[in-house]
Amino acid sequence: MRNKKKFADDGRVIADMSFEGTSLERKDPASKPVLPDGTEELDRKQTMTAIGGALLAGLLIGFVFIIVFLLFLLFATKVWLR
């Protein structure tokens, strides 16, 4: 049988993989994230409004595609394939 040693982390850094200019740099986890353009974070009501607007826009585009497809089917059955 193989004699396995238990690993004990002593906290030393063998190879520092961080470099400047990336978001991987270590920061204080207790601080709030700062957006790059200096704007504030959205509160819950603003977030829900943005999500609702995006959902409404997506549904509107989806309904337009469905209506165009149904109009094509109507054209194909009544005019084109007669």
C-alpha positions in Angstrom: 0.0 0.0 0.0 1.1 3.5 -0.7 2.0 5.8 2.2 0.0 9.0 1.6 0.8 12.2 3.5 -2.0 14.5 4.5 -1.9 17.9 2.8 -1.5 20.9 5.1 -1.9 24.3 3.5 0.6 26.7 5.1 -0.6 29.8 3.1 2.4 30.3 0.9 2.0 31.5 -2.6 3.9 29.2 -5.0 2.9 31.0 -8.2 0.9 34.3 -8.2 -1.5 33.9 -11.1 -2.9 37.4 -10.9 -1.9 40.3 -13.1 -2.9 43.9 -13.4 -5.8 44.9 -15.6 -8.0 42.0 -14.9 -11.1 41.5 -12.8 -9.4 38.6 -11.1 -7.4 40.9 -8.7 -8.1 40.2 -5.1 -10.3 42.9 -3.5 -11.9 43.4 -0.2 -15.0 41.1 -0.3 -16.9 43.3 2.1 -16.8 46.3 -0.2 -19.6 46.9 -2.7 -18.8 46.3 -6.3 -18.1 49.5 -8.2 -19.4 49.6 -11.8 -16.7 50.8 -14.3 -18.7 53.8 -15.5 -19.4 55.1 -12.0 -23.1 54.5 -12.0 -25.0 53.2 -9.0 -26.5 49.7 -8.8 -30.2 49.3 -9.4 -32.6 48.7 -6.5 -35.2 45.9 -6.6 -38.0 48.0 -8.2 -35.7 49.3 -10.9 -34.4 45.8 -11.6 -37.9 44.4 -11.9 -38.9 47.2 -14.2 -35.9 46.5 -16.5 -36.6 42.7 -16.5 -40.3 43.4 -17.3 -39.3 45.7 -20.1 -36.9 43.2 -21.6 -39.6 40.5 -21.3 -42.2 42.6 -23.0 -39.8 43.5 -25.8 -39.0 39.8 -26.4 -42.6 38.8 -26.4 -43.5 41.6 -28.8 -40.7 40.4 -31.2 -41.9 36.8 -30.8 -45.5 37.7 -31.6 -44.4 39.6 -34.7 -42.6 36.5 -36.0 -45.7 34.3 -35.2 -48.0 36.7 -37.0 -45.7 36.9 -40.1 -45.5 33.1 -40.2 -49.3 32.7 -40.0 -49.7 35.3 -42.7 -47.3 33.4 -44.9 -49.3 30.2 -44.3 -52.5 32.0 -45.1 -50.9 33.3 -48.3 -49.5 29.9 -49.3 -52.8 28.1 -48.8 -55.1 30.6 -50.4 -53.1 32.2 -53.2 -49.8 30.4 -53.9 -50.9 26.7 -53.8 -54.3 27.2 -55.6 
